[in-house]
């Protein structure tokens, strides 16, 4: 029995994802610990990585290679207990004064209070595009997957960044070059992550300080995946390039933004009295 064109496309997508997933990453092969000395560790044969923070220093790592378009997945389990004052940052960035950057930052809180997921997008060195969310689960109890899809699309005008949590989209940043807003498309980025003390601003605007009696604070990482057209676990007609938001994904995105978004620069008229940034006109789901 023959396949319809739709069935064939689905089959290709499934097989492609199976091929990519079969190439498991190894932190020894893919990342370098860049600061923090013994506070950053790779173990379990390179399948697990931890970052720790104490009163002397935090710690961090970065990818060995750069990425230009693709899907990046990382599973994290965040600092448990009283994490107030700490920030676990996980982001992609190029270098220089006109750098591009895509940020996940997890702002710690007192025991029993929720983490805040802080997101931002920098293009040509300009950020100030913050959106913040509560999560709908406890990110310290288990590992959860945090993803960025950096999609050039078939038409550059339809390019976008998608931020996902456990494969649920929480934020889109669409190409708005037609409005004069630069879109990251030329600068490859490395993956960075760090755990550091930011008690001057991270929790309730700096009112709650880090309780060093709870140190060391530790976050864990596993199951890194990079689906790109040039990575070792890539495949022809990479599936991530065709991941458009279907009706269910749009519903999930609206659900997250309605119930869990706590700040959106695109609705902050007090901050932008002269008018919202132009890309905000392009931000509706």
Protein Blocks (a to p, Z undefined) as FASTA:
>chain_A
ZZdfklmmmmmmmmmmmmmmmmccdfklmpccfbhpjmpcceehopaccddddfkbgcdd
ddfbdceeiaddddddddehjlehiacddddddedjkbccdddddddddehiacdddddd
deehiahiaccdddfbdfklpccdddddddebjblklgccdddeehiafbdcddfklnop
acdfkbccddddddddffklmngnhlaccdfklpccddddehiacddfkbmkbcehifkl
mmccdfklmmmmmmmmmmmpcbdfklmmklmmnopcfklmmmcZZ
